Amino acid sequence: MNEETFNTALRKFLRTVGVTTQQEIEKAVAAAIADGRLKGNETLKAKMVLSIGEIALTHTIDADIALD
């Protein structure tokens, strides 16, 4: 395994996940506020699941996202 190639690919993957996930959450929260499903002062329960089948990896992160 080439460590440099692996680390570069991993960082690129994580950067893409971070940016696209943030954008999707922001859009969904804005839509929920606009249509009245949220008031804008809630704390949302979030769960992120990462899975990589080839290495039998499943990693779950639970977190709260405060809106106010």
PQR file of N, CA, C, O and H, with PARSE charges and radii, in Angstrom:
ATOM      1  N   MET A   1       0.844  -1.181   0.000 -0.4000 1.5000
ATOM      2  CA  MET A   1       0.000   0.000   0.000 -0.0000 2.0000
ATOM      3  C   MET A   1       0.888   1.242   0.000  0.5500 1.7000
ATOM      4  O   MET A   1       1.896   1.302   0.703 -0.5500 1.4000
ATOM      5  N   ASN A   2       0.500   2.216  -0.789 -0.4000 1.5000
ATOM      6  CA  ASN A   2       1.211   3.478  -0.835 -0.0000 2.0000
ATOM      7  C   ASN A   2       0.528   4.431   0.151  0.5500 1.7000
ATOM      8  O   ASN A   2      -0.579   4.907  -0.101 -0.5500 1.4000
ATOM      9  H   ASN A   2      -0.319   2.168  -1.361  0.4000 1.0000
ATOM     10  N   GLU A   3       1.191   4.702   1.264 -0.4000 1.5000
ATOM     11  CA  GLU A   3       0.617   5.532   2.326 -0.0000 2.0000
ATOM     12  C   GLU A   3       0.224   6.929   1.831  0.5500 1.7000
ATOM     13  O   GLU A   3      -0.832   7.448   2.193 -0.5500 1.4000
ATOM     14  H   GLU A   3       2.091   4.316   1.469  0.4000 1.0000
ATOM     15  N   GLU A   4       1.071   7.523   1.011 -0.4000 1.5000
ATOM     16  CA  GLU A   4       0.784   8.876   0.526 -0.0000 2.0000
ATOM     17  C   GLU A   4      -0.466   8.891  -0.346  0.5500 1.7000
ATOM     18  O   GLU A   4      -1.314   9.771  -0.197 -0.5500 1.4000
ATOM     19  H   GLU A   4       1.928   7.102   0.717  0.4000 1.0000
ATOM     20  N   THR A   5      -0.587   7.927  -1.253 -0.4000 1.5000
ATOM     21  CA  THR A   5      -1.769   7.829  -2.106 -0.0000 2.0000
ATOM     22  C   THR A   5      -3.016   7.601  -1.263  0.5500 1.7000
ATOM     23  O   THR A   5      -4.042   8.249  -1.471 -0.5500 1.4000
ATOM     24  H   THR A   5       0.102   7.213  -1.373  0.4000 1.0000
ATOM     25  N   PHE A   6      -2.924   6.673  -0.306 -0.4000 1.5000
ATOM     26  CA  PHE A   6      -4.051   6.362   0.571 -0.0000 2.0000
ATOM     27  C   PHE A   6      -4.474   7.588   1.378  0.5500 1.7000
ATOM     28  O   PHE A   6      -5.660   7.909   1.435 -0.5500 1.4000
ATOM     29  H   PHE A   6      -2.090   6.147  -0.137  0.4000 1.0000
ATOM     30  N   ASN A   7      -3.524   8.268   1.996 -0.4000 1.5000
ATOM     31  CA  ASN A   7      -3.843   9.442   2.810 -0.0000 2.0000
ATOM     32  C   ASN A   7      -4.454  10.561   1.981  0.5500 1.7000
ATOM     33  O   ASN A   7      -5.377  11.234   2.439 -0.5500 1.4000
ATOM     34  H   ASN A   7      -2.560   8.007   1.950  0.4000 1.0000
ATOM     35  N   THR A   8      -3.956  10.767   0.775 -0.4000 1.5000
ATOM     36  CA  THR A   8      -4.502  11.791  -0.112 -0.0000 2.0000
ATOM     37  C   THR A   8      -5.944  11.455  -0.494  0.5500 1.7000
ATOM     38  O   THR A   8      -6.821  12.318  -0.458 -0.5500 1.4000
ATOM     39  H   THR A   8      -3.206  10.220   0.402  0.4000 1.0000
ATOM     40  N   ALA A   9      -6.179  10.197  -0.860 -0.4000 1.5000
ATOM     41  CA  ALA A   9      -7.531   9.773  -1.239 -0.0000 2.0000
ATOM     42  C   ALA A   9      -8.484   9.866  -0.049  0.5500 1.7000
ATOM     43  O   ALA A   9      -9.634  10.277  -0.205 -0.5500 1.4000
ATOM     44  H   ALA A   9      -5.466   9.496  -0.889  0.4000 1.0000
ATOM     45  N   LEU A  10      -8.018   9.492   1.115 -0.4000 1.5000
ATOM     46  CA  LEU A  10      -8.850   9.545   2.315 -0.0000 2.0000
ATOM     47  C   LEU A  10      -9.216  10.985   2.670  0.5500 1.7000
ATOM     48  O   LEU A  10     -10.370  11.273   2.989 -0.5500 1.4000
ATOM     49  H   LEU A  10      -7.084   9.158   1.242  0.4000 1.0000
ATOM     50  N   ARG A  11      -8.240  11.884   2.615 -0.4000 1.5000
ATOM     51  CA  ARG A  11      -8.511  13.298   2.897 -0.0000 2.0000
ATOM     52  C   ARG A  11      -9.505  13.882   1.890  0.5500 1.7000
ATOM     53  O   ARG A  11     -10.385  14.657   2.265 -0.5500 1.4000
ATOM     54  H   ARG A  11      -7.303  11.650   2.355  0.4000 1.0000
ATOM     55  N   LYS A  12      -9.365  13.512   0.608 -0.4000 1.5000
ATOM     56  CA  LYS A  12     -10.285  13.995  -0.416 -0.0000 2.0000
ATOM     57  C   LYS A  12     -11.700  13.491  -0.135  0.5500 1.7000
ATOM     58  O   LYS A  12     -12.661  14.254  -0.233 -0.5500 1.4000
ATOM     59  H   LYS A  12      -8.650  12.883   0.304  0.4000 1.0000
ATOM     60  N   PHE A  13     -11.831  12.219   0.210 -0.4000 1.5000
ATOM     61  CA  PHE A  13     -13.126  11.648   0.537 -0.0000 2.0000
ATOM     62  C   PHE A  13     -13.762  12.369   1.725  0.5500 1.7000
ATOM     63  O   PHE A  13     -14.933  12.743   1.667 -0.5500 1.4000
ATOM     64  H   PHE A  13     -11.050  11.599   0.289  0.4000 1.0000
ATOM     65  N   LEU A  14     -13.001  12.564   2.793 -0.4000 1.5000
ATOM     66  CA  LEU A  14     -13.530  13.211   3.992 -0.0000 2.0000
ATOM     67  C   LEU A  14     -13.901  14.671   3.737  0.5500 1.7000
ATOM     68  O   LEU A  14     -14.891  15.159   4.283 -0.5500 1.4000
ATOM     69  H   LEU A  14     -12.050  12.260   2.840  0.4000 1.0000
ATOM     70  N   ARG A  15     -13.131  15.363   2.926 -0.4000 1.5000
ATOM     71  CA  ARG A  15     -13.447  16.749   2.578 -0.0000 2.0000
ATOM     72  C   ARG A  15     -14.765  16.794   1.794  0.5500 1.7000
ATOM     73  O   ARG A  15     -15.611  17.648   2.060 -0.5500 1.4000
ATOM     74  H   ARG A  15     -12.327  14.967   2.483  0.4000 1.0000
ATOM     75  N   THR A  16     -14.942  15.889   0.840 -0.4000 1.5000
ATOM     76  CA  THR A  16     -16.174  15.823   0.058 -0.0000 2.0000
ATOM     77  C   THR A  16     -17.367  15.509   0.952  0.5500 1.7000
ATOM     78  O   THR A  16     -18.422  16.131   0.832 -0.5500 1.4000
ATOM     79  H   THR A  16     -14.255  15.196   0.624  0.4000 1.0000
ATOM     80  N   VAL A  17     -17.197  14.547   1.844 -0.4000 1.5000
ATOM     81  CA  VAL A  17     -18.271  14.201   2.775 -0.0000 2.0000
ATOM     82  C   VAL A  17     -18.646  15.411   3.622  0.5500 1.7000
ATOM     83  O   VAL A  17     -19.828  15.718   3.777 -0.5500 1.4000
ATOM     84  H   VAL A  17     -16.340  14.041   1.942  0.4000 1.0000
ATOM     85  N   GLY A  18     -17.659  16.091   4.166 -0.4000 1.5000
ATOM     86  CA  GLY A  18     -17.922  17.240   5.029 -0.0000 2.0000
ATOM     87  C   GLY A  18     -18.653  18.354   4.314  0.5500 1.7000
ATOM     88  O   GLY A  18     -19.634  18.884   4.835 -0.5500 1.4000
ATOM     89  H   GLY A  18     -16.699  15.842   4.040  0.4000 1.0000
ATOM     90  N   VAL A  19     -18.197  18.715   3.140 -0.4000 1.5000
ATOM     91  CA  VAL A  19     -18.787  19.831   2.393 -0.0000 2.0000
ATOM     92  C   VAL A  19     -20.193  19.489   1.918  0.5500 1.7000
ATOM     93  O   VAL A  19     -21.123  20.271   2.113 -0.5500 1.4000
ATOM     94  H   VAL A  19     -17.400  18.284   2.717  0.4000 1.0000
ATOM     95  N   THR A  20     -20.350  18.326   1.296 -0.4000 1.5000
ATOM     96  CA  THR A  20     -21.667  17.987   0.756 -0.0000 2.0000
ATOM     97  C   THR A  20     -22.683  17.727   1.867  0.5500 1.7000
ATOM     98  O   THR A  20     -23.854  18.077   1.725 -0.5500 1.4000
ATOM     99  H   THR A  20     -19.594  17.691   1.138  0.4000 1.0000
ATOM    100  N   THR A  21     -22.251  17.122   2.959 -0.4000 1.5000
ATOM    101  CA  THR A  21     -23.160  16.876   4.069 -0.0000 2.0000
ATOM    102  C   THR A  21     -23.626  18.184   4.686  0.5500 1.7000
ATOM    103  O   THR A  21     -24.810  18.336   4.985 -0.5500 1.4000
ATOM    104  H   THR A  21     -21.299  16.838   3.074  0.4000 1.0000
ATOM    105  N   GLN A  22     -22.719  19.125   4.881 -0.4000 1.5000
ATOM    106  CA  GLN A  22     -23.103  20.420   5.437 -0.0000 2.0000
ATOM    107  C   GLN A  22     -24.119  21.105   4.534  0.5500 1.7000
ATOM    108  O   GLN A  22     -25.110  21.650   5.020 -0.5500 1.4000
ATOM    109  H   GLN A  22     -21.757  19.001   4.638  0.4000 1.0000
ATOM    110  N   GLN A  23     -23.886  21.084   3.235 -0.4000 1.5000
ATOM    111  CA  GLN A  23     -24.813  21.723   2.301 -0.0000 2.0000
ATOM    112  C   GLN A  23     -26.199  21.088   2.364  0.5500 1.7000
ATOM    113  O   GLN A  23     -27.205  21.797   2.359 -0.5500 1.4000
ATOM    114  H   GLN A  23     -23.081  20.641   2.840  0.4000 1.0000
ATOM    115  N   GLU A  24     -26.259  19.769   2.424 -0.4000 1.5000
ATOM    116  CA  GLU A  24     -27.544  19.070   2.476 -0.0000 2.0000
ATOM    117  C   GLU A  24     -28.293  19.362   3.774  0.5500 1.7000
ATOM    118  O   GLU A  24     -29.509  19.553   3.762 -0.5500 1.4000
ATOM    119  H   GLU A  24     -25.442  19.193   2.429  0.4000 1.0000
ATOM    120  N   ILE A  25     -27.570  19.397   4.888 -0.4000 1.5000
ATOM    121  CA  ILE A  25     -28.213  19.715   6.168 -0.0000 2.0000
ATOM    122  C   ILE A  25     -28.733  21.142   6.151  0.5500 1.7000
ATOM    123  O   ILE A  25     -29.860  21.390   6.579 -0.5500 1.4000
ATOM    124  H   ILE A  25     -26.583  19.241   4.897  0.4000 1.0000
ATOM    125  N   GLU A  26     -27.937  22.081   5.666 -0.4000 1.5000
ATOM    126  CA  GLU A  26     -28.373  23.474   5.605 -0.0000 2.0000
ATOM    127  C   GLU A  26     -29.628  23.629   4.756  0.5500 1.7000
ATOM    128  O   GLU A  26     -30.549  24.345   5.147 -0.5500 1.4000
ATOM    129  H   GLU A  26     -27.021  21.879   5.319  0.4000 1.0000
ATOM    130  N   LYS A  27     -29.680  22.966   3.596 -0.4000 1.5000
ATOM    131  CA  LYS A  27     -30.860  23.049   2.725 -0.0000 2.0000
ATOM    132  C   LYS A  27     -32.083  22.442   3.410  0.5500 1.7000
ATOM    133  O   LYS A  27     -33.172  23.011   3.353 -0.5500 1.4000
ATOM    134  H   LYS A  27     -28.932  22.384   3.278  0.4000 1.0000
ATOM    135  N   ALA A  28     -31.908  21.300   4.050 -0.4000 1.5000
ATOM    136  CA  ALA A  28     -33.037  20.624   4.691 -0.0000 2.0000
ATOM    137  C   ALA A  28     -33.566  21.428   5.872  0.5500 1.7000
ATOM    138  O   ALA A  28     -34.778  21.507   6.073 -0.5500 1.4000
ATOM    139  H   ALA A  28     -31.022  20.837   4.097  0.4000 1.0000
ATOM    140  N   VAL A  29     -32.671  22.024   6.655 -0.4000 1.5000
ATOM    141  CA  VAL A  29     -33.102  22.847   7.791 -0.0000 2.0000
ATOM    142  C   VAL A  29     -33.831  24.092   7.285  0.5500 1.7000
ATOM    143  O   VAL A  29     -34.885  24.446   7.814 -0.5500 1.4000
ATOM    144  H   VAL A  29     -31.687  21.959   6.491  0.4000 1.0000
ATOM    145  N   ALA A  30     -33.286  24.752   6.278 -0.4000 1.5000
ATOM    146  CA  ALA A  30     -33.945  25.941   5.728 -0.0000 2.0000
ATOM    147  C   ALA A  30     -35.333  25.601   5.201  0.5500 1.7000
ATOM    148  O   ALA A  30     -36.276  26.365   5.412 -0.5500 1.4000
ATOM    149  H   ALA A  30     -32.430  24.465   5.849  0.4000 1.0000
ATOM    150  N   ALA A  31     -35.473  24.476   4.524 -0.4000 1.5000
ATOM    151  CA  ALA A  31     -36.774  24.070   4.001 -0.0000 2.0000
ATOM    152  C   ALA A  31     -37.739  23.750   5.136  0.5500 1.7000
ATOM    153  O   ALA A  31     -38.917  24.101   5.066 -0.5500 1.4000
ATOM    154  H   ALA A  31     -34.707  23.856   4.353  0.4000 1.0000
ATOM    155  N   ALA A  32     -37.255  23.093   6.170 -0.4000 1.5000
ATOM    156  CA  ALA A  32     -38.113  22.745   7.312 -0.0000 2.0000
ATOM    157  C   ALA A  32     -38.573  23.987   8.065  0.5500 1.7000
ATOM    158  O   ALA A  32     -39.704  24.034   8.547 -0.5500 1.4000
ATOM    159  H   ALA A  32     -36.298  22.807   6.227  0.4000 1.0000
ATOM    160  N   ILE A  33     -37.718  24.981   8.169 -0.4000 1.5000
ATOM    161  CA  ILE A  33     -38.119  26.248   8.802 -0.0000 2.0000
ATOM    162  C   ILE A  33     -39.127  26.973   7.916  0.5500 1.7000
ATOM    163  O   ILE A  33     -40.127  27.497   8.408 -0.5500 1.4000
ATOM    164  H   ILE A  33     -36.799  24.943   7.776  0.4000 1.0000
ATOM    165  N   ALA A  34     -38.867  27.002   6.622 -0.4000 1.5000
ATOM    166  CA  ALA A  34     -39.754  27.699   5.688 -0.0000 2.0000
ATOM    167  C   ALA A  34     -41.159  27.109   5.670  0.5500 1.7000
ATOM    168  O   ALA A  34     -42.137  27.846   5.546 -0.5500 1.4000
ATOM    169  H   ALA A  34     -38.055  26.577   6.223  0.4000 1.0000
ATOM    170  N   ASP A  35     -41.269  25.797   5.791 -0.4000 1.5000
ATOM    171  CA  ASP A  35     -42.612  25.199   5.729 -0.0000 2.0000
ATOM    172  C   ASP A  35     -43.206  24.899   7.103  0.5500 1.7000
ATOM    173  O   ASP A  35     -44.243  24.245   7.210 -0.5500 1.4000
ATOM    174  H   ASP A  35     -40.475  25.198   5.891  0.4000 1.0000
ATOM    175  N   GLY A  36     -42.539  25.382   8.155 -0.4000 1.5000
ATOM    176  CA  GLY A  36     -43.114  25.305   9.493 -0.0000 2.0000
ATOM    177  C   GLY A  36     -42.852  24.031  10.281  0.5500 1.7000
ATOM    178  O   GLY A  36     -43.357  23.888  11.394 -0.5500 1.4000
ATOM    179  H   GLY A  36     -41.696  25.913   8.069  0.4000 1.0000
ATOM    180  N   ARG A  37     -42.082  23.111   9.737 -0.4000 1.5000
ATOM    181  CA  ARG A  37     -41.771  21.889  10.493 -0.0000 2.0000
ATOM    182  C   ARG A  37     -40.795  22.156  11.630  0.5500 1.7000
ATOM    183  O   ARG A  37     -40.772  21.421  12.617 -0.5500 1.4000
ATOM    184  H   ARG A  37     -41.671  23.228   8.833  0.4000 1.0000
ATOM    185  N   LEU A  38     -39.988  23.205  11.495 -0.4000 1.5000
ATOM    186  CA  LEU A  38     -39.070  23.641  12.547 -0.0000 2.0000
ATOM    187  C   LEU A  38     -39.307  25.115  12.832  0.5500 1.7000
ATOM    188  O   LEU A  38     -39.723  25.874  11.957 -0.5500 1.4000
ATOM    189  H   LEU A  38     -40.007  23.803  10.694  0.4000 1.0000
ATOM    190  N   LYS A  39     -39.037  25.507  14.070 -0.4000 1.5000
ATOM    191  CA  LYS A  39     -39.141  26.919  14.444 -0.0000 2.0000
ATOM    192  C   LYS A  39     -37.798  27.634  14.295  0.5500 1.7000
ATOM    193  O   LYS A  39     -37.759  28.847  14.086 -0.5500 1.4000
ATOM    194  H   LYS A  39     -38.699  24.891  14.782  0.4000 1.0000
ATOM    195  N   GLY A  40     -36.711  26.894  14.402 -0.4000 1.5000
ATOM    196  CA  GLY A  40     -35.377  27.485  14.288 -0.0000 2.0000
ATOM    197  C   GLY A  40     -34.637  27.564  15.599  0.5500 1.7000
ATOM    198  O   GLY A  40     -33.520  28.079  15.655 -0.5500 1.4000
ATOM    199  H   GLY A  40     -36.743  25.909  14.572  0.4000 1.0000
ATOM    200  N   ASN A  41     -35.252  27.055  16.665 -0.4000 1.5000
ATOM    201  CA  ASN A  41     -34.581  27.080  17.965 -0.0000 2.0000
ATOM    202  C   ASN A  41     -34.366  25.670  18.531  0.5500 1.7000
ATOM    203  O   ASN A  41     -33.997  25.509  19.695 -0.5500 1.4000
ATOM    204  H   ASN A  41     -36.159  26.637  16.619  0.4000 1.0000
ATOM    205  N   GLU A  42     -34.599  24.664  17.701 -0.4000 1.5000
ATOM    206  CA  GLU A  42     -34.484  23.278  18.136 -0.0000 2.0000
ATOM    207  C   GLU A  42     -33.029  22.802  18.168  0.5500 1.7000
ATOM    208  O   GLU A  42     -32.122  23.448  17.643 -0.5500 1.4000
ATOM    209  H   GLU A  42     -34.898  24.795  16.756  0.4000 1.0000
ATOM    210  N   THR A  43     -32.852  21.652  18.802 -0.4000 1.5000
ATOM    211  CA  THR A  43     -31.611  20.901  18.705 -0.0000 2.0000
ATOM    212  C   THR A  43     -31.960  19.604  17.994  0.5500 1.7000
ATOM    213  O   THR A  43     -32.824  18.851  18.442 -0.5500 1.4000
ATOM    214  H   THR A  43     -33.589  21.127  19.228  0.4000 1.0000
ATOM    215  N   LEU A  44     -31.291  19.353  16.898 -0.4000 1.5000
ATOM    216  CA  LEU A  44     -31.578  18.178  16.077 -0.0000 2.0000
ATOM    217  C   LEU A  44     -30.653  17.027  16.447  0.5500 1.7000
ATOM    218  O   LEU A  44     -29.461  17.230  16.677 -0.5500 1.4000
ATOM    219  H   LEU A  44     -30.589  19.964  16.533  0.4000 1.0000
ATOM    220  N   LYS A  45     -31.198  15.836  16.503 -0.4000 1.5000
ATOM    221  CA  LYS A  45     -30.411  14.623  16.734 -0.0000 2.0000
ATOM    222  C   LYS A  45     -29.924  14.129  15.373  0.5500 1.7000
ATOM    223  O   LYS A  45     -30.730  13.842  14.488 -0.5500 1.4000
ATOM    224  H   LYS A  45     -32.167  15.671  16.316  0.4000 1.0000
ATOM    225  N   ALA A  46     -28.632  14.034  15.214 -0.4000 1.5000
ATOM    226  CA  ALA A  46     -28.067  13.597  13.939 -0.0000 2.0000
ATOM    227  C   ALA A  46     -27.311  12.284  14.116  0.5500 1.7000
ATOM    228  O   ALA A  46     -26.736  12.009  15.170 -0.5500 1.4000
ATOM    229  H   ALA A  46     -27.978  14.267  15.934  0.4000 1.0000
ATOM    230  N   LYS A  47     -27.330  11.495  13.066 -0.4000 1.5000
ATOM    231  CA  LYS A  47     -26.572  10.242  13.054 -0.0000 2.0000
ATOM    232  C   LYS A  47     -25.899  10.117  11.698  0.5500 1.7000
ATOM    233  O   LYS A  47     -26.539  10.283  10.660 -0.5500 1.4000
ATOM    234  H   LYS A  47     -27.796  11.718  12.210  0.4000 1.0000
ATOM    235  N   MET A  48     -24.607   9.825  11.711 -0.4000 1.5000
ATOM    236  CA  MET A  48     -23.852   9.602  10.483 -0.0000 2.0000
ATOM    237  C   MET A  48     -23.307   8.181  10.540  0.5500 1.7000
ATOM    238  O   MET A  48     -22.687   7.785  11.527 -0.5500 1.4000
ATOM    239  H   MET A  48     -24.087   9.690  12.554  0.4000 1.0000
ATOM    240  N   VAL A  49     -23.540   7.419   9.481 -0.4000 1.5000
ATOM    241  CA  VAL A  49     -23.040   6.054   9.420 -0.0000 2.0000
ATOM    242  C   VAL A  49     -22.100   5.942   8.226  0.5500 1.7000
ATOM    243  O   VAL A  49     -22.475   6.224   7.088 -0.5500 1.4000
ATOM    244  H   VAL A  49     -24.043   7.741   8.679  0.4000 1.0000
ATOM    245  N   LEU A  50     -20.890   5.529   8.511 -0.4000 1.5000
ATOM    246  CA  LEU A  50     -19.891   5.276   7.467 -0.0000 2.0000
ATOM    247  C   LEU A  50     -19.739   3.777   7.337  0.5500 1.7000
ATOM    248  O   LEU A  50     -19.556   3.082   8.336 -0.5500 1.4000
ATOM    249  H   LEU A  50     -20.586   5.300   9.435  0.4000 1.0000
ATOM    250  N   SER A  51     -19.811   3.278   6.134 -0.4000 1.5000
ATOM    251  CA  SER A  51     -19.576   1.850   5.938 -0.0000 2.0000
ATOM    252  C   SER A  51     -18.681   1.637   4.731  0.5500 1.7000
ATOM    253  O   SER A  51     -18.809   2.304   3.705 -0.5500 1.4000
ATOM    254  H   SER A  51     -19.960   3.844   5.322  0.4000 1.0000
ATOM    255  N   ILE A  52     -17.778   0.694   4.886 -0.4000 1.5000
ATOM    256  CA  ILE A  52     -16.898   0.266   3.800 -0.0000 2.0000
ATOM    257  C   ILE A  52     -16.961  -1.256   3.796  0.5500 1.7000
ATOM    258  O   ILE A  52     -16.330  -1.920   4.618 -0.5500 1.4000
ATOM    259  H   ILE A  52     -17.674   0.152   5.719  0.4000 1.0000
ATOM    260  N   GLY A  53     -17.723  -1.790   2.868 -0.4000 1.5000
ATOM    261  CA  GLY A  53     -17.988  -3.217   2.827 -0.0000 2.0000
ATOM    262  C   GLY A  53     -16.753  -4.092   2.683  0.5500 1.7000
ATOM    263  O   GLY A  53     -16.664  -5.153   3.301 -0.5500 1.4000
ATOM    264  H   GLY A  53     -18.236  -1.250   2.200  0.4000 1.0000
ATOM    265  N   GLU A  54     -15.800  -3.649   1.870 -0.4000 1.5000
ATOM    266  CA  GLU A  54     -14.622  -4.479   1.601 -0.0000 2.0000
ATOM    267  C   GLU A  54     -13.786  -4.769   2.838  0.5500 1.7000
ATOM    268  O   GLU A  54     -13.056  -5.760   2.877 -0.5500 1.4000
ATOM    269  H   GLU A  54     -15.872  -2.787   1.368  0.4000 1.0000
ATOM    270  N   ILE A  55     -13.886  -3.915   3.846 -0.4000 1.5000
ATOM    271  CA  ILE A  55     -13.104  -4.146   5.070 -0.0000 2.0000
ATOM    272  C   ILE A  55     -14.012  -4.343   6.283  0.5500 1.7000
ATOM    273  O   ILE A  55     -13.557  -4.278   7.426 -0.5500 1.4000
ATOM    274  H   ILE A  55     -14.479  -3.111   3.815  0.4000 1.0000
ATOM    275  N   ALA A  56     -15.287  -4.582   6.027 -0.4000 1.5000
ATOM    276  CA  ALA A  56     -16.277  -4.832   7.083 -0.0000 2.0000
ATOM    277  C   ALA A  56     -16.260  -3.741   8.151  0.5500 1.7000
ATOM    278  O   ALA A  56     -16.301  -4.027   9.347 -0.5500 1.4000
ATOM    279  H   ALA A  56     -15.656  -4.634   5.099  0.4000 1.0000
ATOM    280  N   LEU A  57     -16.198  -2.482   7.698 -0.4000 1.5000
ATOM    281  CA  LEU A  57     -16.193  -1.346   8.619 -0.0000 2.0000
ATOM    282  C   LEU A  57     -17.561  -0.693   8.635  0.5500 1.7000
ATOM    283  O   LEU A  57     -18.117  -0.354   7.589 -0.5500 1.4000
ATOM    284  H   LEU A  57     -16.164  -2.250   6.726  0.4000 1.0000
ATOM    285  N   THR A  58     -18.093  -0.521   9.827 -0.4000 1.5000
ATOM    286  CA  THR A  58     -19.270   0.310  10.046 -0.0000 2.0000
ATOM    287  C   THR A  58     -18.962   1.180  11.252  0.5500 1.7000
ATOM    288  O   THR A  58     -18.664   0.679  12.336 -0.5500 1.4000
ATOM    289  H   THR A  58     -17.641  -0.796  10.676  0.4000 1.0000
ATOM    290  N   HIS A  59     -19.038   2.491  11.049 -0.4000 1.5000
ATOM    291  CA  HIS A  59     -18.728   3.446  12.117 -0.0000 2.0000
ATOM    292  C   HIS A  59     -19.883   4.438  12.200  0.5500 1.7000
ATOM    293  O   HIS A  59     -20.251   5.063  11.205 -0.5500 1.4000
ATOM    294  H   HIS A  59     -19.280   2.898  10.168  0.4000 1.0000
ATOM    295  N   THR A  60     -20.453   4.575  13.404 -0.4000 1.5000
ATOM    296  CA  THR A  60     -21.607   5.438  13.598 -0.0000 2.0000
ATOM    297  C   THR A  60     -21.236   6.574  14.548  0.5500 1.7000
ATOM    298  O   THR A  60     -20.598   6.364  15.580 -0.5500 1.4000
ATOM    299  H   THR A  60     -20.154   4.068  14.212  0.4000 1.0000
ATOM    300  N   ILE A  61     -21.651   7.776  14.173 -0.4000 1.5000
ATOM    301  CA  ILE A  61     -21.462   8.948  15.017 -0.0000 2.0000
ATOM    302  C   ILE A  61     -22.827   9.549  15.285  0.5500 1.7000
ATOM    303  O   ILE A  61     -23.579   9.839  14.354 -0.5500 1.4000
ATOM    304  H   ILE A  61     -22.169   7.947  13.335  0.4000 1.0000
ATOM    305  N   ASP A  62     -23.153   9.739  16.574 -0.4000 1.5000
ATOM    306  CA  ASP A  62     -24.376  10.406  16.988 -0.0000 2.0000
ATOM    307  C   ASP A  62     -23.996  11.768  17.561  0.5500 1.7000
ATOM    308  O   ASP A  62     -23.036  11.886  18.322 -0.5500 1.4000
ATOM    309  H   ASP A  62     -22.543   9.504  17.330  0.4000 1.0000
ATOM    310  N   ALA A  63     -24.761  12.797  17.187 -0.4000 1.5000
ATOM    311  CA  ALA A  63     -24.450  14.143  17.679 -0.0000 2.0000
ATOM    312  C   ALA A  63     -25.705  14.993  17.688  0.5500 1.7000
ATOM    313  O   ALA A  63     -26.692  14.675  17.025 -0.5500 1.4000
ATOM    314  H   ALA A  63     -25.542  12.701  16.569  0.4000 1.0000
ATOM    315  N   ASP A  64     -25.656  16.069  18.442 -0.4000 1.5000
ATOM    316  CA  ASP A  64     -26.721  17.057  18.455 -0.0000 2.0000
ATOM    317  C   ASP A  64     -26.275  18.257  17.623  0.5500 1.7000
ATOM    318  O   ASP A  64     -25.118  18.673  17.681 -0.5500 1.4000
ATOM    319  H   ASP A  64     -24.854  16.327  18.981  0.4000 1.0000
ATOM    320  N   ILE A  65     -27.212  18.805  16.850 -0.4000 1.5000
ATOM    321  CA  ILE A  65     -26.963  20.014  16.076 -0.0000 2.0000
ATOM    322  C   ILE A  65     -27.925  21.079  16.589  0.5500 1.7000
ATOM    323  O   ILE A  65     -29.128  21.002  16.342 -0.5500 1.4000
ATOM    324  H   ILE A  65     -28.152  18.467  16.803  0.4000 1.0000
ATOM    325  N   ALA A  66     -27.399  22.072  17.300 -0.4000 1.5000
ATOM    326  CA  ALA A  66     -28.220  23.139  17.854 -0.0000 2.0000
ATOM    327  C   ALA A  66     -28.479  24.202  16.787  0.5500 1.7000
ATOM    328  O   ALA A  66     -27.555  24.621  16.088 -0.5500 1.4000
ATOM    329  H   ALA A  66     -26.421  22.134  17.501  0.4000 1.0000
ATOM    330  N   LEU A  67     -29.708  24.629  16.663 -0.4000 1.5000
ATOM    331  CA  LEU A  67     -30.054  25.683  15.702 -0.0000 2.0000
ATOM    332  C   LEU A  67     -30.005  27.057  16.323  0.5500 1.7000
ATOM    333  O   LEU A  67     -29.911  28.053  15.605 -0.5500 1.4000
ATOM    334  H   LEU A  67     -30.458  24.289  17.230  0.4000 1.0000
ATOM    335  N   ASP A  68     -30.067  27.138  17.633 -0.4000 1.5000
ATOM    336  CA  ASP A  68     -30.040  28.438  18.304 -0.0000 2.0000
ATOM    337  C   ASP A  68     -29.236  28.328  19.573  0.5500 1.7000
ATOM    338  O   ASP A  68     -29.085  29.314  20.296 -0.5500 1.4000
ATOM    339  H   ASP A  68     -30.144  26.329  18.216  0.4000 1.0000
TER
END
